[in-house]
Amino acid sequence: MPSDPASPLPPGLLGEAALALWGGIDPAREDEFNDWYTHEHLPERVAIPGFLRARRYVEALRDPRLAGWRYFTLYEVEAAGTLRSPAYLRALETPTPRTLAALPLFRGMGRMGCAVTHTVARGTGGGLFVAELGPLPGEAERLRAWLATRASPRMMALSGVLAVHLCESDEAATRAGLGVASYREVRTGTGRWLWLVEGAWIDPAAALDACLRALGPATAQGADAAMSLGMFRFLGGLVPDQLA
């Protein structure tokens, strides 16, 4: 499992790859959407071989610096091949009636298959900071090294921070889920890299400030200027052993 070899802390994410989804929702049908997500969709996905854990979050803060995403979901999977597996693609091609009704309720949906290139943790946080960012042409190696060896240890030294992860877009894994029956009526975007920080934070506004300070040098380290941000609190999660 990817991790910082210089760190004595155990790895955080459970697999070598992940699937991330984020965006808004039709507020008039939010209760219906959440009932479907909690009681049907998460169990269905976690039952697929290779899916190791699902975690779902809701926005914790309204702030003009944030992108305004309402929800964020992270599926941790064994490897990138899990997101192209026959079992997963079969689930995407045979959505339930509730899935077909619920997915179009997303607004500004992002969906991205990822390679986990850095992960370190001392626990699991109830708060989550998300930065969608990416490198300038030719700067991926430099930015990745800075995030893993400089920004991550700096974050982990802060009070309340419990885990830091870097998930980089895997185009093949993302494309495997496009054009399938589940998403045929749903417009989805994607991302580049996701920088995730988990924390035990009482004050999400102060946590946002701390995370932004840590990312302040990113453009000098090879990141482009475009960055979208989210601040979330944990809603619920599921692992295969918890399925009935």
C-alpha positions in Angstrom: 0.0 0.0 0.0 1.4 3.4 -0.9 2.8 5.4 2.0 5.6 7.7 3.0 8.6 5.3 3.7 10.2 7.8 6.0 7.1 8.0 8.3 6.6 5.7 11.3 2.9 6.1 11.0 0.8 3.3 9.4 -0.9 3.8 6.0 -4.3 5.4 6.0 -6.3 4.4 3.0 -6.9 0.7 2.7 -6.1 0.1 -1.0 -3.9 1.2 -3.8 -6.8 3.0 -5.6 -9.9 4.9 -4.8 -13.1 6.3 -6.4 -14.2 9.8 -5.4 -17.5 11.5 -6.1 -18.5 15.0 -5.1 -21.0 17.7 -5.9 -24.3 19.2 -5.1 -27.8 17.8 -4.9 -31.4 18.9 -5.7 -32.4 20.3 -2.3 -36.1 19.5 -2.8 -35.3 15.7 -2.8 -32.3 15.6 -0.5 -34.0 13.3 2.1 -34.9 10.8 -0.6 -31.4 11.0 -2.1 -29.8 10.3 1.3 -32.1 7.4 2.1 -31.1 5.8 -1.2 -27.4 6.5 -0.7 -27.3 5.2 2.9 -29.5 2.1 2.6 -29.1 0.9 -0.9 -26.2 2.5 -2.8 -23.3 2.1 -0.2 -24.1 -1.5 0.6 -24.4 -2.3 -3.1 -21.0 -0.9 -3.9 -19.2 -2.3 -0.9 -20.5 -5.8 -1.8 -18.5 -5.6 -5.0 -15.2 -7.6 -4.8 -12.2 -5.3 -4.3 -14.2 -2.5 -2.6 -12.7 -2.2 0.9 -14.4 0.8 2.5 -16.9 3.5 1.7 -17.1 6.8 3.5 -19.5 9.6 2.9 -19.3 13.3 4.0 -21.5 16.4 3.9 -20.4 20.0 3.8 -19.3 21.4 7.2 -18.9 25.1 6.3 -20.1 27.8 3.9 -17.2 30.0 2.9 -16.6 32.0 -0.3 -13.2 30.2 -0.7 -15.0 26.8 -1.1 -16.5 25.3 -4.2 -19.9 24.8 -2.6 -19.9 21.0 -2.9 -22.7 19.5 -0.7 -21.4 15.9 -0.6 -18.2 13.9 -1.0 -17.9 10.1 -1.1 -14.7 8.1 -1.1 -14.5 4.4 -2.0 -11.2 2.7 -1.1 -10.5 -0.2 -3.4 -7.8 -2.8 -3.8 -6.3 -1.6 -7.1 -7.2 0.3 -10.2 -8.4 -2.9 -11.8 -11.2 -3.0 -9.3 -12.8 0.0 -11.1 -12.6 -1.8 -14.4 -13.7 -5.2 -13.1 -16.6 -7.2 -14.6 -18.4 -7.1 -11.2 -18.2 -3.3 -11.0 -19.1 -2.7 -14.6 -22.0 -5.1 -14.3 -23.3 -3.0 -11.3 -23.0 0.2 -13.4 -24.8 -1.3 -16.4 -27.6 -2.8 -14.3 -28.7 0.1 -12.0 -31.7 -0.4 -9.7 -34.8 1.7 -10.3 -33.9 3.8 -7.2 -30.4 4.4 -8.6 -31.8 5.6 -11.9 -34.1 8.0 -10.1 -31.5 9.2 -7.6 -28.3 9.9 -9.7 -29.9 12.7 -11.8 -30.4 14.6 -8.6 -26.7 15.4 -8.5 -25.7 18.9 -9.4 -22.2 19.6 -10.7 -21.1 16.1 -10.1 -17.5 15.1 -10.1 -16.4 11.4 -10.4 -12.8 10.2 -10.6 -11.0 7.0 -10.4 -7.7 7.6 -8.6 -4.3 6.0 -7.8 -3.3 6.5 -4.2 0.2 7.9 -4.4 0.6 9.0 -0.7 -1.3 8.1 2.4 -0.4 8.4 6.1 -2.5 8.3 9.2 -2.6 8.1 13.0 -6.4 7.7 13.0 -9.6 8.5 11.2 -10.9 12.0 11.3 -14.5 13.2 11.4 -13.6 16.3 9.4 -12.3 16.2 5.8 -10.6 19.0 3.8 -10.5 18.4 0.1 -8.4 20.2 -2.5 -8.8 19.4 -6.2 -5.6 20.6 -7.8 -3.0 19.6 -10.4 0.5 20.2 -11.6 1.7 22.4 -14.4 3.0 20.6 -17.5 6.2 18.7 -16.6 5.9 19.5 -12.9 4.0 16.4 -11.6 7.1 14.8 -10.0 8.1 17.9 -8.2 4.6 18.7 -6.9 4.1 15.1 -5.8 7.4 15.0 -3.9 6.6 18.3 -2.2 3.1 17.2 -1.1 4.4 13.9 0.2 7.7 14.9 1.9 7.0 18.5 3.0 3.4 19.4 3.1 2.1 16.1 4.5 4.5 16.0 7.5 3.8 19.7 8.2 0.1 18.9 8.2 0.5 15.8 10.4 2.3 17.9 13.0 -0.7 20.1 13.5 -3.1 19.6 16.4 -6.2 17.6 15.3 -4.8 16.3 12.0 -5.1 12.6 11.8 -4.5 11.6 8.2 -3.3 13.0 4.8 -3.7 11.4 1.4 -2.9 12.2 -2.2 -5.1 10.6 -4.9 -4.2 11.2 -8.5 -6.5 10.8 -11.4 -6.4 7.4 -13.2 -7.9 8.1 -16.6 -8.5 4.5 -17.5 -10.3 3.8 -14.3 -12.4 6.9 -14.6 -13.4 6.3 -18.2 -14.5 2.7 -17.5 -17.5 4.2 -15.7 -18.5 6.6 -18.4 -21.4 5.9 -20.8 -22.8 3.2 -18.7 -26.5 2.9 -17.8 -26.1 4.4 -14.4 -24.6 7.7 -15.7 -26.3 7.9 -19.1 -28.6 10.7 -17.9 -26.0 12.3 -15.6 -23.4 14.9 -16.6 -20.2 14.3 -14.7 -16.9 16.1 -14.6 -13.6 14.8 -13.3 -10.6 16.1 -11.4 -6.9 16.0 -11.5 -5.5 15.3 -8.0 -7.3 15.2 -4.7 -5.4 16.3 -1.6 -7.3 15.0 1.4 -6.7 15.9 5.1 -8.7 14.2 7.9 -9.0 15.8 11.3 -10.7 15.9 14.6 -11.7 19.6 14.3 -14.1 21.5 16.5 -13.9 24.6 14.4 -14.0 23.8 10.6 -13.2 27.5 9.7 -10.0 27.4 11.6 -9.1 24.0 10.1 -9.7 25.4 6.6 -7.3 28.3 7.4 -4.7 25.8 8.6 -5.0 23.6 5.5 -4.8 26.6 3.2 -1.7 27.9 4.9 -0.1 24.4 4.4 -0.9 24.5 0.7 0.2 28.1 0.3 3.5 27.3 -1.4 1.9 24.8 -3.8 2.2 27.0 -6.8 5.8 27.6 -6.2 6.3 23.9 -6.1 4.7 23.1 -9.5 1.0 23.4 -9.0 -1.1 25.4 -11.4 -3.2 28.2 -10.0 -6.6 26.4 -10.4 -7.7 24.9 -7.1 -11.2 23.9 -5.9 -11.8 23.3 -2.2 -14.3 21.5 0.1 -14.7 21.2 3.8 -16.8 18.3 5.1 -17.9 16.4 8.1 -18.3 12.6 8.3 -21.8 11.2 7.6 -21.3 7.5 7.7 -19.2 4.6 6.3 -19.3 0.9 5.5 -16.9 -2.0 5.1 -17.7 -5.4 3.6 -17.7 -7.1 7.0 -20.6 -4.9 8.1 -22.9 -6.2 5.4 -25.8 -8.3 6.6 
